[in-house]
Amino acid sequence: MASYLEFEKPIAEIDSRIAELESAAGDDVDLTSEIEKLRERRASLIGSTFAKLTPWQKTQVARHPQRPHFRDYVEQIFTDFVPLGGDRYYAEDEAIVGGLAKLGDRRVVLMGHEKGHDTQTRLKHNFGMGKPEGYRKAIRLMDMAGRFGLPVVTLVDTSGAFPGIEAEERGQAEAIARSTEACLALPVPMVSAIVGEGGSGGAVALASAERVLMFEHAVYSVISPEGCASILWRTAENAPDAAEAMKMTAQDLLKLGVIDRIVSEPVGGAHRAPDKACAALGKALEDELQTLSEFDSAKLRAMREERFLSIGEG
């Protein structure tokens, strides 16, 4: 069943009308012309609506429950995925999934946040909020990638690292810092993609790569708009204002040099055509890895250092 965002109500009304006409159509009633006109109107409305989304609306799109998640990208972009679990210290964290895979003909180490697609899987994966053991697992996989000369691909989609007491007790801040350090020290190519939400240090810990891609309607920020609004205005109701001020969209971040490339989404967002979104991301990842494969370890590390130190200049 389709799920509509608040600003998509006019689209929902047209879809409802189309469904009514399709149900009423039969051998004695030809409504083909009316249905076709509504479909054309719908396509035009979707195009015009998504061409002028506000930062807050983009945040809603990035959080859409039907947006593709890590498991969808694994199924449609990668092959021969072999998950590797555990941090060898405490436990397995289901919020951060990783393992070996193939992207085209290239073997890679793949990692990313999995939010889940229904109540049961969302609880299992903790809504994509990684715990210390998840980031320590990421460090272990990056170490393995370095030893075997395998490029690293990460897919970021998290509202942030898990903020619970038990996570703090097990060293959440240190785990995030060391995961970020492991990214920067990698001797192999690393490409990260912000595919939904990129929230705070929980995202940076898997996205400190020499090439950072971002979906057209994804968001990437140090705090959620609601969190920012609660601090500045003492109410989450100002989240739209916070989203505008934070410059958290792909378009703003490309101008600021925080990301390197925007990956276009199907008209109406990735949730409307997941197959097309996955294909576009897969092509972009392959292009970037092919370019990076020409550089040695020293050059790759220098590229990462240069890109992060230059953010905010000018």
Residue pairs with C-beta under 8 A, 6 or more apart in sequence:
2 12
2 15
2 66
3 64
3 65
3 66
4 11
4 12
5 57
5 60
5 61
5 64
6 60
7 49
7 53
7 57
7 60
8 49
10 45
10 49
11 42
11 45
11 46
11 49
14 38
14 41
14 42
14 45
15 42
17 38
18 35
18 38
18 39
18 42
21 31
21 34
21 35
21 38
22 31
22 35
24 31
25 31
25 32
25 35
43 267
46 267
46 268
46 272
47 267
47 268
50 61
50 217
50 267
50 268
50 269
53 61
53 217
54 240
54 243
54 244
55 219
55 225
55 240
55 243
55 244
55 246
55 247
55 248
55 249
55 252
56 225
56 239
56 240
56 243
56 244
58 217
58 218
58 219
58 243
58 249
59 197
59 219
59 225
59 239
59 243
59 248
61 67
61 217
61 269
61 271
62 196
62 197
62 215
62 217
62 218
62 219
63 196
63 197
64 269
64 271
65 117
66 271
67 196
67 269
67 270
67 271
67 274
68 76
68 195
68 270
68 271
68 274
68 277
68 278
69 114
69 115
69 116
69 117
69 128
69 157
69 196
70 97
70 112
70 113
70 114
70 115
70 155
70 157
71 97
71 114
71 117
72 274
72 278
73 112
73 155
73 195
73 278
73 281
73 282
74 81
74 101
74 110
76 274
76 275
76 278
76 279
76 282
77 103
77 278
77 279
77 281
77 282
77 285
78 101
78 102
78 103
78 108
78 110
79 101
79 102
80 100
80 101
80 102
81 99
81 100
81 101
81 110
82 99
82 100
82 101
83 97
83 98
83 99
84 98
84 99
84 100
84 137
84 141
85 92
85 137
86 92
86 133
86 137
87 93
87 132
87 133
87 134
87 136
87 137
87 139
87 140
88 136
88 140
89 133
89 136
90 132
90 133
90 136
90 170
91 133
92 133
92 137
93 126
93 130
93 131
93 133
93 134
93 137
94 114
94 124
94 125
94 126
95 113
95 114
95 125
95 126
95 127
95 128
95 129
95 130
95 131
95 134
95 158
95 162
96 111
96 112
96 113
96 114
96 130
96 134
96 135
96 137
96 138
96 206
97 111
97 112
97 113
97 114
97 125
98 109
98 110
98 111
98 112
98 137
98 138
98 141
99 109
99 110
99 111
99 141
100 107
100 108
100 109
100 110
100 150
101 107
101 108
101 109
101 110
101 153
102 108
103 110
103 153
103 282
103 285
103 286
103 289
104 286
106 151
106 286
106 289
107 150
108 150
108 151
108 152
108 153
108 289
109 141
109 142
109 144
109 145
109 150
109 151
109 152
109 153
110 152
110 153
110 154
110 155
111 138
111 141
111 152
111 153
111 154
111 155
111 206
112 154
112 155
112 156
112 157
112 195
112 206
113 128
113 130
113 155
113 156
113 157
113 158
113 202
113 206
114 125
114 128
114 157
115 122
115 125
115 127
115 128
115 157
115 158
115 196
116 122
116 123
116 124
116 125
116 127
116 128
126 162
127 159
128 157
128 158
128 159
128 197
129 158
129 159
129 160
129 161
129 162
129 163
129 202
130 158
130 161
130 162
130 202
130 205
131 161
131 162
131 164
131 166
131 167
131 170
131 172
132 167
132 170
132 171
132 172
132 174
132 175
133 170
133 175
134 175
135 161
135 175
135 176
135 178
135 179
135 205
136 175
136 178
136 179
138 179
138 182
138 205
138 206
139 175
139 178
139 179
139 182
141 152
142 152
142 179
142 182
142 183
142 186
143 182
144 150
145 151
145 152
145 186
145 188
146 186
146 187
146 188
149 188
150 188
151 188
151 189
151 190
151 191
151 289
151 292
151 293
152 183
152 186
152 188
152 189
152 190
152 191
152 209
153 190
153 191
153 192
153 193
153 285
153 289
154 190
154 191
154 192
154 193
154 206
154 207
154 209
155 192
155 193
155 195
156 192
156 193
156 194
156 195
156 196
156 198
156 203
156 206
156 207
157 194
157 195
157 196
157 197
157 198
158 197
158 198
158 199
158 202
158 203
159 197
159 199
159 202
159 224
160 199
160 200
160 201
160 202
160 203
160 223
160 224
161 167
161 172
161 176
161 200
161 201
161 202
161 205
162 172
162 202
163 172
173 201
175 205
176 201
176 202
176 204
176 205
177 201
177 205
179 205
179 206
180 201
180 204
180 205
180 208
183 190
183 205
183 206
183 207
183 208
183 209
183 304
184 208
184 301
184 304
184 305
184 308
185 301
186 300
186 301
186 304
187 297
187 300
187 301
188 297
188 300
189 210
189 289
189 292
189 293
189 295
189 300
190 209
190 210
190 211
190 300
190 304
191 209
191 210
191 211
191 212
191 213
191 285
191 288
191 289
191 292
192 206
192 207
192 208
192 209
192 211
192 212
192 213
193 212
193 213
193 214
193 215
193 263
193 281
193 284
193 285
194 203
194 207
194 212
194 213
194 214
194 215
194 218
194 219
194 220
194 250
194 259
195 215
195 218
195 270
195 281
196 215
196 218
197 203
197 218
197 219
197 220
198 207
198 214
198 218
198 219
198 220
198 221
199 221
199 223
199 224
200 221
200 222
200 223
203 220
208 304
208 308
209 304
210 292
210 300
210 303
210 304
210 307
211 260
211 261
211 288
211 292
212 258
212 259
212 260
212 261
213 259
213 260
213 261
213 262
213 263
213 281
213 284
213 285
213 288
214 220
214 250
214 253
214 254
214 259
214 261
214 262
214 263
215 250
215 262
215 263
215 265
215 270
215 277
215 281
216 250
216 262
216 263
216 264
216 265
217 250
217 265
217 269
217 270
218 250
219 243
219 248
219 249
219 250
220 248
220 250
220 253
220 258
220 259
221 228
221 246
221 248
222 246
223 231
223 246
224 239
225 239
225 240
225 242
225 243
225 246
225 248
226 236
226 239
226 242
228 239
228 242
228 245
228 246
229 235
229 236
229 237
229 238
229 239
229 241
229 242
230 236
232 238
232 242
233 241
233 242
247 253
247 256
250 259
250 262
251 262
253 259
254 260
254 261
254 262
256 311
256 312
257 307
257 310
257 311
257 312
257 313
258 311
260 307
261 284
261 288
263 280
263 281
263 284
264 280
265 277
265 280
266 272
266 273
266 276
266 277
270 277
292 300
295 303
